[in-house]
Amino acid sequence: MLLQSAPANIKGQIVTNHVTLDITGADVHYWSPQLNFRIEPNEQYPDHSVVSGLIGPRPAVWTMFMFIYAAIGVIAFFISLFAVSNIMLGKPTNLIYAFPIALLFMLTAYLVGKYGERLAKDQMELLKQFVREAVYFEKEELNSR
């Protein structure tokens, strides 16, 4: 019932109690969000369900950013380690400046992520509103029985 009532630009997949919703069509861009949520029975109130989820970038975007942060961190660590070793041995080196440069690259990656978050804001609201309406509709349908 949930996916049949979805707008044309929202496609989803349901596997047991896990739902994944994506933006499709001409509206899709690199920063388009994905909404994942689970519907589970409420232990305290057996007649109710608990909906919990996560909305954010698609897995490819998460993976790319984790790779960028890890690569910058590892490279900065080893260059800084080499620079500190040279300093402790009394050899002059400019490699010590690699650490602040790496921090600058990480800050740049963070700001790019925030920019992408802003680009996806309207689509995130669209996904959240669709789920709110679907959950409310189901609640009203159950109450009318």
C-alpha atoms as an extended CHARMM CRD file, in Angstrom:
* protein
*
       145  EXT
         1         1  MET       CA              0.0000000000        0.0000000000        0.0000000000  PROA      1               0.0000000000
         2         2  LEU       CA              2.8410000000        2.3770000000        0.8580000000  PROA      2               0.0000000000
         3         3  LEU       CA              4.6330000000        2.2190000000       -2.4990000000  PROA      3               0.0000000000
         4         4  GLN       CA              1.4500000000        2.2710000000       -4.6080000000  PROA      4               0.0000000000
         5         5  SER       CA              0.5890000000        5.7150000000       -3.2330000000  PROA      5               0.0000000000
         6         6  ALA       CA              4.1040000000        7.1030000000       -3.8170000000  PROA      6               0.0000000000
         7         7  PRO       CA              4.5800000000       10.0690000000       -6.1470000000  PROA      7               0.0000000000
         8         8  ALA       CA              6.1900000000        9.3390000000       -9.5240000000  PROA      8               0.0000000000
         9         9  ASN       CA              9.5980000000       10.6550000000       -8.3930000000  PROA      9               0.0000000000
        10        10  ILE       CA              9.7900000000        8.3470000000       -5.3400000000  PROA      10              0.0000000000
        11        11  LYS       CA             10.5950000000        4.6800000000       -5.7850000000  PROA      11              0.0000000000
        12        12  GLY       CA             11.0840000000        2.1920000000       -3.0290000000  PROA      12              0.0000000000
        13        13  GLN       CA             11.7560000000       -1.3260000000       -1.9860000000  PROA      13              0.0000000000
        14        14  ILE       CA             10.2890000000       -3.2870000000        0.9190000000  PROA      14              0.0000000000
        15        15  VAL       CA             12.0920000000       -6.2970000000        2.3670000000  PROA      15              0.0000000000
        16        16  THR       CA             10.2730000000       -7.7970000000        5.3700000000  PROA      16              0.0000000000
        17        17  ASN       CA             10.0930000000       -4.8550000000        7.8110000000  PROA      17              0.0000000000
        18        18  HSD       CA             12.7680000000       -2.6710000000        6.1360000000  PROA      18              0.0000000000
        19        19  VAL       CA             11.8060000000        0.0510000000        3.6300000000  PROA      19              0.0000000000
        20        20  THR       CA             14.1860000000        1.9690000000        1.3390000000  PROA      20              0.0000000000
        21        21  LEU       CA             12.9410000000        5.0460000000       -0.5370000000  PROA      21              0.0000000000
        22        22  ASP       CA             14.8840000000        6.8280000000       -3.3020000000  PROA      22              0.0000000000
        23        23  ILE       CA             14.3200000000        9.8580000000       -5.5200000000  PROA      23              0.0000000000
        24        24  THR       CA             14.1110000000        8.9000000000       -9.2140000000  PROA      24              0.0000000000
        25        25  GLY       CA             13.6390000000       10.5120000000      -12.5880000000  PROA      25              0.0000000000
        26        26  ALA       CA             14.8340000000       13.9250000000      -13.7180000000  PROA      26              0.0000000000
        27        27  ASP       CA             15.1210000000       15.1560000000      -10.1070000000  PROA      27              0.0000000000
        28        28  VAL       CA             18.0360000000       12.8380000000       -9.2650000000  PROA      28              0.0000000000
        29        29  HSD       CA             21.4450000000       14.3960000000       -8.6940000000  PROA      29              0.0000000000
        30        30  TYR       CA             24.6110000000       13.2440000000       -6.9580000000  PROA      30              0.0000000000
        31        31  TRP       CA             23.4240000000       14.4790000000       -3.5780000000  PROA      31              0.0000000000
        32        32  SER       CA             19.9110000000       12.9850000000       -3.7800000000  PROA      32              0.0000000000
        33        33  PRO       CA             19.0180000000       11.4130000000       -0.4350000000  PROA      33              0.0000000000
        34        34  GLN       CA             17.8980000000        7.9360000000        0.4750000000  PROA      34              0.0000000000
        35        35  LEU       CA             15.4880000000        7.1350000000        3.3050000000  PROA      35              0.0000000000
        36        36  ASN       CA             15.8140000000        3.8020000000        5.1300000000  PROA      36              0.0000000000
        37        37  PHE       CA             13.4780000000        2.8430000000        7.9320000000  PROA      37              0.0000000000
        38        38  ARG       CA             12.2020000000       -0.1650000000        9.8480000000  PROA      38              0.0000000000
        39        39  ILE       CA              8.7520000000       -0.8740000000       11.1680000000  PROA      39              0.0000000000
        40        40  GLU       CA              8.8120000000       -3.0180000000       14.2850000000  PROA      40              0.0000000000
        41        41  PRO       CA              6.2150000000       -4.0270000000       16.8680000000  PROA      41              0.0000000000
        42        42  ASN       CA              6.1350000000       -1.9470000000       20.0380000000  PROA      42              0.0000000000
        43        43  GLU       CA              6.9230000000       -4.1340000000       23.0450000000  PROA      43              0.0000000000
        44        44  GLN       CA              5.0200000000       -1.9330000000       25.5080000000  PROA      44              0.0000000000
        45        45  TYR       CA              1.9180000000       -1.5020000000       23.3370000000  PROA      45              0.0000000000
        46        46  PRO       CA              1.2670000000       -4.6140000000       21.2270000000  PROA      46              0.0000000000
        47        47  ASP       CA             -1.3170000000       -2.8220000000       19.0420000000  PROA      47              0.0000000000
        48        48  HSD       CA              1.2370000000       -0.1990000000       17.9580000000  PROA      48              0.0000000000
        49        49  SER       CA              4.3730000000       -0.1670000000       15.8270000000  PROA      49              0.0000000000
        50        50  VAL       CA              7.6520000000        1.7270000000       16.0620000000  PROA      50              0.0000000000
        51        51  VAL       CA              9.0420000000        3.4160000000       12.9520000000  PROA      51              0.0000000000
        52        52  SER       CA             12.7570000000        4.2510000000       13.0930000000  PROA      52              0.0000000000
        53        53  GLY       CA             15.0610000000        5.1910000000       10.2940000000  PROA      53              0.0000000000
        54        54  LEU       CA             17.8740000000        7.1520000000        8.7380000000  PROA      54              0.0000000000
        55        55  ILE       CA             17.8340000000        9.6670000000        5.9460000000  PROA      55              0.0000000000
        56        56  GLY       CA             21.0170000000       10.7120000000        4.2270000000  PROA      56              0.0000000000
        57        57  PRO       CA             23.1580000000       10.3420000000        1.1450000000  PROA      57              0.0000000000
        58        58  ARG       CA             23.1510000000        7.1250000000       -0.8330000000  PROA      58              0.0000000000
        59        59  PRO       CA             25.7570000000        4.4990000000        0.1540000000  PROA      59              0.0000000000
        60        60  ALA       CA             28.1130000000        5.4630000000       -2.7040000000  PROA      60              0.0000000000
        61        61  VAL       CA             28.3810000000        9.0140000000       -1.3620000000  PROA      61              0.0000000000
        62        62  TRP       CA             29.0090000000        7.7760000000        2.2090000000  PROA      62              0.0000000000
        63        63  THR       CA             31.7130000000        5.4320000000        0.9410000000  PROA      63              0.0000000000
        64        64  MET       CA             33.4140000000        8.1510000000       -1.0890000000  PROA      64              0.0000000000
        65        65  PHE       CA             33.5810000000       10.5300000000        1.8860000000  PROA      65              0.0000000000
        66        66  MET       CA             34.8720000000        7.8440000000        4.2390000000  PROA      66              0.0000000000
        67        67  PHE       CA             37.5520000000        6.9830000000        1.6630000000  PROA      67              0.0000000000
        68        68  ILE       CA             38.5390000000       10.6580000000        1.3470000000  PROA      68              0.0000000000
        69        69  TYR       CA             38.7720000000       11.1420000000        5.1290000000  PROA      69              0.0000000000
        70        70  ALA       CA             40.7090000000        7.8900000000        5.6050000000  PROA      70              0.0000000000
        71        71  ALA       CA             43.1380000000        8.6090000000        2.7580000000  PROA      71              0.0000000000
        72        72  ILE       CA             43.8600000000       12.1370000000        3.9470000000  PROA      72              0.0000000000
        73        73  GLY       CA             44.2590000000       10.9330000000        7.5320000000  PROA      73              0.0000000000
        74        74  VAL       CA             46.6300000000        8.0820000000        6.7020000000  PROA      74              0.0000000000
        75        75  ILE       CA             48.7750000000       10.1790000000        4.3450000000  PROA      75              0.0000000000
        76        76  ALA       CA             48.9530000000       13.0450000000        6.8650000000  PROA      76              0.0000000000
        77        77  PHE       CA             49.8510000000       10.6430000000        9.6810000000  PROA      77              0.0000000000
        78        78  PHE       CA             52.7980000000        9.0840000000        7.8540000000  PROA      78              0.0000000000
        79        79  ILE       CA             54.1340000000       12.3500000000        6.4280000000  PROA      79              0.0000000000
        80        80  SER       CA             53.8640000000       13.9920000000        9.8630000000  PROA      80              0.0000000000
        81        81  LEU       CA             55.5320000000       10.9900000000       11.4860000000  PROA      81              0.0000000000
        82        82  PHE       CA             58.4240000000       11.2550000000        9.0110000000  PROA      82              0.0000000000
        83        83  ALA       CA             58.6580000000       15.0300000000        9.6030000000  PROA      83              0.0000000000
        84        84  VAL       CA             58.7370000000       14.6550000000       13.3980000000  PROA      84              0.0000000000
        85        85  SER       CA             61.4010000000       11.9470000000       13.0700000000  PROA      85              0.0000000000
        86        86  ASN       CA             63.5590000000       14.2870000000       10.9950000000  PROA      86              0.0000000000
        87        87  ILE       CA             63.0880000000       17.1120000000       13.5080000000  PROA      87              0.0000000000
        88        88  MET       CA             64.0560000000       14.8070000000       16.3950000000  PROA      88              0.0000000000
        89        89  LEU       CA             67.2030000000       13.8240000000       14.4660000000  PROA      89              0.0000000000
        90        90  GLY       CA             68.0640000000       17.4880000000       14.0120000000  PROA      90              0.0000000000
        91        91  LYS       CA             67.4420000000       17.5230000000       10.2410000000  PROA      91              0.0000000000
        92        92  PRO       CA             65.5900000000       20.5180000000        8.8150000000  PROA      92              0.0000000000
        93        93  THR       CA             62.2910000000       19.6730000000        7.0610000000  PROA      93              0.0000000000
        94        94  ASN       CA             59.2540000000       21.4530000000        5.6890000000  PROA      94              0.0000000000
        95        95  LEU       CA             57.1580000000       18.2830000000        5.8160000000  PROA      95              0.0000000000
        96        96  ILE       CA             55.7430000000       19.3360000000        9.1860000000  PROA      96              0.0000000000
        97        97  TYR       CA             53.3820000000       21.5930000000        7.2350000000  PROA      97              0.0000000000
        98        98  ALA       CA             51.6460000000       18.4890000000        5.8330000000  PROA      98              0.0000000000
        99        99  PHE       CA             49.5180000000       18.1820000000        8.9700000000  PROA      99              0.0000000000
       100       100  PRO       CA             47.8140000000       21.6100000000        8.7290000000  PROA      100             0.0000000000
       101       101  ILE       CA             47.4070000000       21.1020000000        4.9690000000  PROA      101             0.0000000000
       102       102  ALA       CA             45.7000000000       17.7620000000        5.6350000000  PROA      102             0.0000000000
       103       103  LEU       CA             43.4000000000       19.4760000000        8.1380000000  PROA      103             0.0000000000
       104       104  LEU       CA             42.5640000000       22.0160000000        5.4470000000  PROA      104             0.0000000000
       105       105  PHE       CA             41.6990000000       19.1910000000        3.0030000000  PROA      105             0.0000000000
       106       106  MET       CA             39.4870000000       17.5360000000        5.6350000000  PROA      106             0.0000000000
       107       107  LEU       CA             37.7390000000       20.8310000000        6.3200000000  PROA      107             0.0000000000
       108       108  THR       CA             37.1820000000       21.2400000000        2.5750000000  PROA      108             0.0000000000
       109       109  ALA       CA             35.6560000000       17.7470000000        2.3460000000  PROA      109             0.0000000000
       110       110  TYR       CA             33.4110000000       18.5590000000        5.3210000000  PROA      110             0.0000000000
       111       111  LEU       CA             32.2350000000       21.8230000000        3.7390000000  PROA      111             0.0000000000
       112       112  VAL       CA             31.5580000000       20.0780000000        0.4170000000  PROA      112             0.0000000000
       113       113  GLY       CA             29.4180000000       17.5740000000        2.3420000000  PROA      113             0.0000000000
       114       114  LYS       CA             27.4990000000       20.3980000000        3.9980000000  PROA      114             0.0000000000
       115       115  TYR       CA             26.9530000000       21.9960000000        0.5750000000  PROA      115             0.0000000000
       116       116  GLY       CA             25.5590000000       18.6930000000       -0.7270000000  PROA      116             0.0000000000
       117       117  GLU       CA             23.3230000000       18.4540000000        2.3250000000  PROA      117             0.0000000000
       118       118  ARG       CA             21.8690000000       21.8600000000        1.4440000000  PROA      118             0.0000000000
       119       119  LEU       CA             21.2970000000       20.7680000000       -2.1680000000  PROA      119             0.0000000000
       120       120  ALA       CA             19.3680000000       17.6900000000       -0.9800000000  PROA      120             0.0000000000
       121       121  LYS       CA             17.2560000000       19.4980000000        1.6270000000  PROA      121             0.0000000000
       122       122  ASP       CA             14.0860000000       19.7990000000       -0.4840000000  PROA      122             0.0000000000
       123       123  GLN       CA             14.2450000000       16.1550000000       -1.5430000000  PROA      123             0.0000000000
       124       124  MET       CA             14.7930000000       15.0880000000        2.0710000000  PROA      124             0.0000000000
       125       125  GLU       CA             11.6660000000       16.9880000000        3.0780000000  PROA      125             0.0000000000
       126       126  LEU       CA              9.7440000000       15.3490000000        0.2260000000  PROA      126             0.0000000000
       127       127  LEU       CA             10.7250000000       11.8660000000        1.4350000000  PROA      127             0.0000000000
       128       128  LYS       CA              9.9610000000       12.6810000000        5.0760000000  PROA      128             0.0000000000
       129       129  GLN       CA              6.5770000000       14.1830000000        4.1940000000  PROA      129             0.0000000000
       130       130  PHE       CA              5.6520000000       11.1430000000        2.1300000000  PROA      130             0.0000000000
       131       131  VAL       CA              6.4150000000        8.8010000000        5.0340000000  PROA      131             0.0000000000
       132       132  ARG       CA              4.5630000000       11.0410000000        7.5100000000  PROA      132             0.0000000000
       133       133  GLU       CA              1.4780000000       11.0290000000        5.2830000000  PROA      133             0.0000000000
       134       134  ALA       CA              1.6990000000        7.2770000000        4.7200000000  PROA      134             0.0000000000
       135       135  VAL       CA              2.0180000000        6.5440000000        8.4360000000  PROA      135             0.0000000000
       136       136  TYR       CA             -0.8150000000        8.9550000000        9.2500000000  PROA      136             0.0000000000
       137       137  PHE       CA             -3.0080000000        7.4210000000        6.5270000000  PROA      137             0.0000000000
       138       138  GLU       CA             -2.3940000000        3.9170000000        7.8640000000  PROA      138             0.0000000000
       139       139  LYS       CA             -3.1580000000        5.1240000000       11.3980000000  PROA      139             0.0000000000
       140       140  GLU       CA             -6.4350000000        6.7050000000       10.2790000000  PROA      140             0.0000000000
       141       141  GLU       CA             -7.3560000000        3.6090000000        8.2770000000  PROA      141             0.0000000000
       142       142  LEU       CA             -6.7890000000        1.3840000000       11.3280000000  PROA      142             0.0000000000
       143       143  ASN       CA             -8.7530000000        3.7100000000       13.6250000000  PROA      143             0.0000000000
       144       144  SER       CA            -11.7730000000        3.6500000000       11.2970000000  PROA      144             0.0000000000
       145       145  ARG       CA            -12.0620000000       -0.1590000000       11.4560000000  PROA      145             0.0000000000
